[in-house]
């Protein structure tokens, strides 16, 4: 038996896949318009919340619009219908269309914008160019009588300990002997005041997100059978994660820059803009670096790799020129909208699969309205100035 989703349930799925805490400080992500308790039967996904896209959502009777780019990125003092942004807000609210944005929080994670772009370009083993570090973690070690170990592990897991990847309640146990002598001020669970006691115990080890340290320690003290629970906390080193800016990987077979540039254009949705190329068309290409959206902030990191070409958008004259002065890699600058559109079908699959696992069925559609702001181009082919 399936049911409709709520706005809050869809938002929870998106935020699980694309953590809003990973968004840049200047960004504006999450629920923009809509009541979290409203039902969602139909979702439209798009890159930009333009008026044409909002009209499409209304036309197909979508209850929710999910976009990559924010509607209200910069602070505003008014959403009066006298401005384009204000009219968009009024149109969404009056037609009961909720709006959720996943922007920079959707760029870096597995299944995010750069990952989707890499798959579209035929790169299936891509790794981040600039990997984010894993969230800080601790390891909690405690010592528990055998009969109480499972109950204590359950309590620690409920407080947030023991999550490793797609697994939960992960713990390691090893047997040993604990010894102690209760003092006059104690009220021992096991043993007698003044007498040395030896107890068969299990050493229990579990990883703990550092943000959950206090909650897990409180859960340990509440669940442990002893009056005084013995435990150690070790701060673990962070490691590069699978999330990060950009991607780098190898093509299945080597090619040339000219052939690869044509393949890039064929792999992305068409716009009135052009793909610009810097480099020798006959240059061999096997290792490809890329970044969805504006990627010139990664130029220095890309130059330090073995990439033959870097594919991104919105490259500026001086940074691109300076990179080319160093030789490799070649550059391919593609339309911003086209590169980021590749993420929409991926996000659609994430949504439908996660909601289906909860017994929820929604209709989804990926918008094909081209919201690239450029509507045409004129080749600069008149030759050098005279």
N, C-alpha and C positions, 0 to 999 in steps of 0.2 A: 504494500500500500504506500503510494508516494504522496507527498504533500508539497505545498508551495514553500518557498523560502521566505525569510524576512530580510529586510535590508541589513540588519545586524548580523545575521548568519552569513550573508554573502561577504560583508565586510570582514568578518572573522576569518573566512577562508583566504581572502586576499592578503590579510595581514599576517597570516601564518606563512604564506608563500613569499610575501614581500614585506618584511618587517618594517613598520613605519619608524622604528627607532634607528634604522639604518639610513634614513633619509638625511640629506645635508641639512645643516642648521637653517639655511636660508629658504628651504623648500616649504611647500604647503601641500600636504598629502592627507588622505583620509576622506571622511564623509563631509561633503560640501553643502549639499541640500538633501532634504528628505528626513522622514521620521524612521528611526531604527526599527520600530515595530511594524511598519507597513509591509504588506506582502509583496513578493517579487515573483512574477510569472515569466517575465521576458526581460532579457538583458541585451543591451547594445554595447559593443566595445569599439573604441575609436582612439586615435592619437590625440586629437584636439577637440575641446568642447566648443566648437564654433556654432554659429547660428544654424548653418546647414545641417550639421550633425545633430543638434538638438531637435531640429524639425524632423529629421529622419526618425529619431527616437519617438517623437510624438506620433508620427505617421504609422509606425509599426506597433504602437501602443506598448512601448517598453516601459517598465516600471523603474528601471535603473539604467543609468548610463555610466560606464566605466571608461575613464580616459587616462592616458599616460600624462599628458600635459595638464597642469593646473588651470582652473578658470581664474582663480584669485591668487596669483603668485605674490603680488605686491599688496601691502595693506591698503585698504580703502576706507573712506569715511562715510560712503553712501552706496547703496545699491538701488538707487532710484532708477526708474526705467528711462531716464533721459540720457543714459550712457550705454554703449554696447554691452559692457559687463553687467550692468544693472538689468538691461532687457533680457539678457540670458538667464539671470537668476529668477526674474519674474516669470519667464516662460517655463522654466523647469518647475517652479513651485506651483504655478497655476495649473499645470498639466500633470501634477503629481509624479514627476520624474525625479528620482533621487540621483545624485551625482557623487561618485567616489573616484578619487584620483590616486594613482600609484605612479610616482615619478622617479626621483632618484633612488627611492627604496626598491624600485623594480629594475634598476640598471645593473646592479652588481651581483645579485644572487644567482645560483644555479636556476635555469629556467627563466632568467631575466632577459632584458633587452639585448645585451651583448651576446649572451648564449644563443638566443634565437637567431640573431644575425649570423653568427658563426655557422649554425646548422643550415641556414638558407644559402650560405656560400660554399657548402660542402665540406665544412671542417667539423668533425665530430669528436675530436679529442682535445678540444680547446681548454686552455688553462688561463686564469687571470693574468694580465700583464702586471698589475699592481695588486697583489692579494691582500685582502683584509685579514687582520689577525683574529683568531678565535676569541670569543668572549672569555674574560678571566674566569678560571675555575680553581677550585680547591679539591683536595682529597681528604675526606674524613675517615679516620681510623678509630674504631672503638672495639671494646672487648665485652662479649655478652655470653652468659650461660647458654649452652646448646638449646635448651628447651625454649628460650625466649628469642632466639636469633631471627626466626622468620617474622615474628611480630614486630620486632624493632626495625628490620629491613623494610617491612611494609610501611611503617610510620615515617621512616626517612624518605622513602620514595614518594609518599603522599605529600611531603613537604617540599619536594623538588629535587631530591638527590637521585643519582643513578641513571640519568638519561645520557645515552651515548648513541648519537645518530638517530636511527629509526627504532632504537631499542630503549625500553624503560625498565626500571627496577634492576638495573645492572649492579651486581655486587660480587666481591670476591671474599671467600671465607677460608680460613686455615685454622686448624685446631692448636691449642696450647693450654697452658696451665696458668691461671691467675692466682696470686697469693696476696694476703693482706691480714692485718690484725686490727679489729675494731677497737676504738678508744672508748673511754667513759662517756664521751659526748655523742657517740654514734647510736644509730638504731638500725643495726644490720639486717638486711633481708636474709642473708646466709651467714652462718657462723655465730659466735658468741663474743661478747665484750672481753678483751684481754687475751683471747686465744687466736693463735695463728691458724688461718684457714687457707686451704688450697681448693680451687674450683676448676673443673674442666670447662674451658671457655672457647668461643670462636672469635678469632680476629676478623672483624668485618671492615671491608674497605669499599667506599663508594665515592664517585666524583660528585661535586656539588658546584653549581653555578655560584660565583662569588656573591652575586646579588641576593642569593637565597641562603647565605651562610647563617645569619641570625635565626631564620625560620627553621632551618634544619637542625641547628643546635638545640633550639627550644623543643623541637619534636623529639630529639634524642633524649633529652632530660625527662620529658613527660612519659616516654615509652619504656625507657630502660628500667629494669627491675631493681637496680641498686639505688641506695640512697645517694651515693656519689658515683656518677658515671665517669669512667676514665676514657678520655678520647684525645686524639691529636688532630690538628688541621695543618695540612701542608699546602702552600700556595704553589700551583703548577705553572710551568712556563707556557706562554701563549705560543700558538703555532699558526702558520699560514693556513687560511681556510679556503674553501672552494668558491668563496665569494670574492669579488674584487673588481676593479675598474678594467674594462677592456678584456680582450681575449687574444690568445696566440695559439696557433696550431698548424698542422701540416695538411696540405692537400693530398688526396689519395694518389695523385700522379703529378709530376712536375709539368709546368706549362711556361708560357711566356707572359710578360706583362700585358702585351696587347690582347692576347687571347683571354687572359684572366679578367681584364677590364671589361671585355664584352660579356663574359660569363656573369660578372657582378651585376651589370645592367640588366641582363636577362633574369637574374634571380630576384630582383627587387621590383615592387610595383611601379608602373610607369607614372611619370609626372612631366610637366612642361619644362622642368629644370634639366640640367645636364650633369653627367659625371665628368669631373676634371681629372686628368692624369698627369703626373710629373715623373718622368723616367723614360728610359729607352724601351720602346715597345718590344724589342727582342730580348730584353733582360730575363733570365730564368727566374721563375717564381715557384717556390715549394712551401716555404714557411710564411704564413700570413698573420699579421697583427691587425686587430680591428677594434673599433669602439662605436657602439650605437650612440647617436646624437653628436654633440659638439665634442670633438676629441683632441683638440690641440694641447690640452693640459697634460696629455700623456706622451708628448713627442720625445722628451728626454729619456723616459723609460723605454720607449720603443727603440730608440737609437742604440740603447744598451743591449738589446736582444739580437738574435740572429735573423730577424724578420727580413724577408725580401721585399715586402710591400706592406703598407699600412693603409687600411680602408676605414674612413670615418667621414664626418661631415663638418661643415662650417670652418674649414681651415683658413686662417688669416695669412695674409701675404708674407709678413716678415718671419713668423715662426716656420712656415713651410719653406721659405727660401733658405733660412739658416740650416734647416735639417738637410736640404738637398746639397748644400755646400759640403756636408760631410760624406756625400756619396749615397750609399744605401741607407735606409730602404726607399723604394719608390713610394709614391703617394697616389691614392685614388680618393677623391673627395666626392661623395654621393649626396643626393638630397636628404636632408635631415628627416623629413616625414617618411620617405621611402624606407630608410634604414630602420626606423623605430616601428613602422607598421608590422614588420616581421614578428614582433612580440605578441601581437594581438591574438593570432590563432593559438599560440602557446598558452597565453593567459586564459583563453576560452576553454581549452582542454583541462587546465588546472581547476577552473571553477566547476565545470560540469562533473568531473571525476570526484572531487571532494564533496560536492553536494549530493551526488548520487550515493556515495558511501554513507550518507546520513539519511537516506531514504527520501531525498528531495529532488524533484525534477523541475528544471527551468528550461525555457527556450532561450537560445543565444544566437546572436548575429554579430559578425564582424563587419563594421562599416567599410565600404570601399570608396566613400567620398574622399577625393583628394583634397587635403587641407594644406598642402604645400602653398605658401603664400605667393610663390612665383607662378605666373600664368603664361609665360613664354620666354623664348630666348632668341637672340640674334647672334649668329657666329661672328666673332671678331676675326675675319679672314681677309682684311684688305691689305695685309702686308705691313711692313715696318713703316714708321713715320718718316716723312721726307722733309 
